[in-house]
Amino acid sequence: MTIITVSDLQIGIKLAEDVYTPLGGLLMQKGKVLLPRDIEVLKAFMVEQVTVESVEGDSTRVPTVKSAGQKPSLLFSEQPQASAEEESSARKEQSLHEEYDKMLALIKRCYQSAITGELHMYEVRRQMQQLLEHQKDYYALKFIPRVTNRHDYRYHHAVLCALSSYKLAQWVGLPEKEWMQVAFAGLLHDIGNVRIDPIILNKPSKLTQEEQEEVRRHTTYGYQILKNVAAVNEGVRLAALQHHEKVDGTGYPLKLEGSRIHMYAKIVAVTDVFHAMTLDKFHRNAQSSYAVLEQLHLESFGKLDPMLVQTFIQRLTSFHHGMRVRLSNGSLGEIVFTDSKHPTRPMVSVHGEIVNLAQQRHLFIQEVIY
């Protein structure tokens, strides 16, 4: 191992130890092979020196190939492996989408049959199990269903809430035996909407007081539909009833305060808001995922459970270093660092320059490219 100043680094050197920012945040992990943008990031964070593998020998330097009439080009030994990883990732994503589409078709049928009180929960459980086998490949900030339209909003919303609620249940440490039931809670929390007039649900203009009261009844309708469904537990039923309750007691239908709201309902309340705002509706276009996370953060003050919101935001934004994004000014860039104090405002490399969104508040991430 060799300690070397950042100004002397060369492309292709491999880090022998983790690199931290001056404030203690993990910036780059041991084993990373440095690319041009990585060196720029180190300079931007004023890192003075790093520990790399020995600069002697082939293991630390990227070999170059030069042929007649050509400029030297970099050949990374990691490229074949990365290509294989990309192919594997594509296959996993394909499988996730296939099971998602099957779940989507099934929940459509469930909404239709729920009017008469039939939910076909045996089929739902079996398909949910198959979908959740791929939940490790599901990332809420970048997952986009293959086929979407505004008419299918409520069905996409149900399946996405199931996936995200399942994740959140894991992240906050609920017992594993409850994860499937939490997924059911996300999937079925709005099932009471089958008893609401579609004209009211899809109305583009402001609802009348009477219409608002009718829409709010979907919570009690949902509980009534689920109370005779043996395959779900009471938490799932209460999630349907309570997912619009607020921790300060201003929600509906019962104006319950935080301690009286079931944990499943608190979890679903977070994922419900997130997916409701990031999907296209009849009367409103989808909003930026990162902008919605900022809104969720504001909602955590008196409305949503702050611990659940903080966990949701931190975990969603923790895996996206290297992800390509489009900023609100149209610029394309790549996330290079996320400060845990500003998880929705990472540092983004744009044309070799570091844009710190925590400082440039007029900008935000408009879209995740992949």
N, C-alpha and C positions, 0 to 999 in steps of 0.2 A: 504494500500500500504506500501511496505517496500523497503528501499534502501539497496542493498546488494552488496558486492564486487564480482567481476567476479570470483575470486579464490574460493569463497564459494558457487557459483551457483551449483545447482543440476539439473539433467535431468528432464524435465517435468514441471519446474516452468514457469509460464506465465508472460510475460512482461506487466506491467501496463502503460508504456509510451514508445513512440518511442525512439530508440537508434540511436545516431549520431556518426560519426567518429570524431576524434579530429579536422579535417578540416571542419566539418559541413555537410558532406554528410549523407543522410539517410541510415542507415545500416540495421536496423530491425524495423518492425512496432509493434505498441501496439497490444497486444493480441496474439502475437506469442508464441507458446509453444516450449521451448528450447529443441533441440536435441543435441547429443554429438558434432556434427560438428559445431553447432551454438556457443557453448561455445568456441571451438577452434578459430572460426572466431573473436569473441569478444577479445580473447587474442591476436590474430594476429594484430588486429587494436589498441591494447594497450588501450582498453576501461577499465577503472578502476572499475566502478560501474554502476549498472542499477537499475531501479525502477521496482519492481515486485509486483504481487498481494500478499496479506498477506500469509506468509509461514505457517500460522496456518490453519487447515481445509483441506478439500478434493479438493478444487477448484484449488490449486496451485501445487499439487504433483501428479505424475503419480502413480496409485496404482500398486502393484506387486502381482503376484500370484505364489505360490510355491507349487508344488506337490511332492510326494515322488519320489526321484531319479532325480529330475530336479533342474536346477539352476533357480534363480529368473528371470522372464522375464517382460519386460515393456508392459503394456497394455494402449494404448492411447484411451481416450474417443473420440478423433477426428477420429479414424480409420473408424468406420462405415460411418460417414459423408463423409470422404475422398473417401471411396469406392463408395458411391452414386455419388459424384461429378465426379469421374473418369468415371463411367458408363454414366453419362449425357454428359460428354465431348466427349466420344467415339461416342455417338449417334449424337451429333452435327457435329463431324468431318465426320461421315458417310454421313450425309445429305449434307454437303459441297462438299464432293467428288462426290456424285451422281449428283448434279447440275453442278459441274465443268465438269464432263464427258459429260453431255448433251450439255453444251456450247462448249466443244471441238469438238464434232461431228458436231454441227451446223456451227462453223467457218470453218471447213473443207469444208462443202458444199458451204459456202459463197465464199471461195477462188476459188472454181471451177466455180461458177456462175458469179463471178466478171469479168471474162474474157469477158463476153458478157454484162457487166454493170448491172447485177441483184444482189442485196445483201439480199433480203428478210428481210428488216429491221424490219418489224412487228414481225416476229419470233425472231429476234435478241434481240429486246427490251424486249419482254416478257420473254425470257430465261435469259437475263441479270438481269432483276428485280428479278427473282427467285433465281439466283445465289447470288445477292447482299443481299438478305434476310439473308444470312449466312456469310456475310463479317466480322462480329464481331468474328467469329471463324477462320478467315484466318490470319495466322502469316507467313510472307514471309520467315523468316529464317528457319522455320521448316516444311513448307508445301511441301510435295512431292507427285506429282500425282501418282495415283495407278498404272497406266500403262504408261510407256514412252518408246519411241524408237527414234533413231536419225532421222528417216524419218518424224516423227511428230513434230520435233523441232519448226518449225515456228508457228504451231497451239498452242502448249503449251505456247510458247513465247507470242503470242497474248493474250491469256486468262489471263495469269499471269500478263502481263502489264496492262490489264484492271483492275484487282483486286488491284494491287499496286498503280496504278494511282488514282483510286477512293479513296484509303486510304490517299494518299498524298494530294489530293485536300481537304479532310476533315481537315487534320493536319495543313495545311497552311491557313485555314480559308476562302476558296472560298465559295460563297453562295451555299446553299444546292441545289438550282435549277440547278446548273451547274455540280453537282457530276456525274450524269448519262452521261452527254455529255463528261466529262473527261474520264469516263470508256470506252465510245465508241472510244475516241481518242486513248486510249491504245490498244483497241482491233483491230482497223483498221489502225494503223499508218504505217504498212508495207504492206498494201493491194496491193500496186503498184508492189510488187514482182511477182504477177501473170503474169506480162508482161515480166519478165526476164527469159531467158533460164535457166531451172533447172540445166543444166550441168554447167553453170557458177556459179549459186548460191551455188552448192554443190561441187565445184571444190576443192580438198584437197591441191593443190599446189598454189603457188603465182599467182595472177591474172595478166594478161598483162595490159598495160595502157588502151587499148581499152576496155577490160573487166571491169576494174575498173570504167570507165566512164559509161558503160552500167548499172552496179549495182547502181551507184549513181542516175541514172534516176528513180529509184523506187520511189523517193520522188515526182517527178513531175507526174509520172504515177498515184500515189496514189491520188494526188490532182485532177487529171482529172477524175478518177473513181468516187470520192466522190462529185464532184461539182454539179452533178445532183441528188444526194440523198437527198430528202427532210427531212428525219428523223434526220439528223445531222446538227449542226450549223457550222458556218464558222470556229470556233475554232478547230473543229474536222478535217476539211479539211486542215487547216494550220498546225495542228500537223503532218499530213502525209507529208506535204511539208517541214516543218522546223525542224523536230526532230533531224536532223544531223547538224543544225547550232550550232555554238559555241559563247559564250558570248563575246569572244575577236574578233569575225569577221572572224575566220579562217575556219568555217564550210562550208557546201554546202546545197543546190545548189546556194544560192544567197549571201553568205558571209555576212549575217546580223549580226549586233552587238546586244548585250543583250537587249537594250531597244526596238528593233524592232522585237524581237522574241515573238510570242504569248505565253501567260502563259501556255496553254495546251501543246504546243510543249516543253516548258522547263520542265514541269512535266514528260511528256512521255520520254524525253531525259534521265532523271535520271533512271526511271524504265526500260527503254530499255537496258541501259548499264548493270544494275544489273542482269536482267534475261538472257541477252545474254551470260553473263560470268558464270552463275550458272546453266546452262542447258547443257546437252551433245549435241554436234553438230557432223556432219559427220566427221570433221577433227580435233576435239578437245574435250577433256573431260571436264566435269564441274569443276569449281574451287570452293574453299572454300568460303562460303557466307561471312565470316568475312574478309577474304583476299580481296574479291571484294569490301566490304565496305571501306576498307583502300584505295583501288585503286580509288574508287569514291571520297574519300576525296581529293586525289591528283588531280583528274580531276576537282574539284571545283575551282581550281586556274586557271581562264582564260577560261575554257572549259564549265563546267556546272554551273548553277546558284548556288552560294554558300549557299544562304539561304535555297533553296530546298534540297540541298545535306545534309546540317547540320540537317535539320528537319527530313529527311528520316533516317539518321543514328541514331540520338538520339531516335526517336520513335521506330525504329526496335529493338534496343538493350535495351530498357527500361523495357520490360516485361519478361526478361529471367532469372531472379534469380531463382535458383533451377533447371535449365535446365541441362541435362546431355550432355556432349560434349566429342569429341575425339580430343586431341591435335596433333600437327604435329609430335611429337615423339612417337605417338601411345598410350599414356596414356589416360585413361578414368577419367573424373572428373565432377564436378558440379559447375556451376557458382554461386558464393556466393555474389559478389558485383561488381557493374559497376560504375566506376568513370566517371562523365559527361565529364571530360577533356580527357578521353581515352575510349570512348564508345566501340571501337572495340577490346579493350584489357582489359577485365575484370579480376577479381581475381577468380581463379578456385581452388576448393578443390580437391586434388588428394591424395588418401590414407591418409586423415587426415592432409595433409600439404597444405598450401596456396601457390599457384603459382601465382605470380603477373606478368601477361603478359606485363604490361606496362614497367616493368623493364627487364624481360627476353625476349628481342626482337627477339631472335633466334627461339622462339616458337610462334605458333599461333593456333587458333581453326581451325582444319581441317574439322570437321564434327559435326553437331548438331544431337544427337542421338534421342531425343524427347523433 
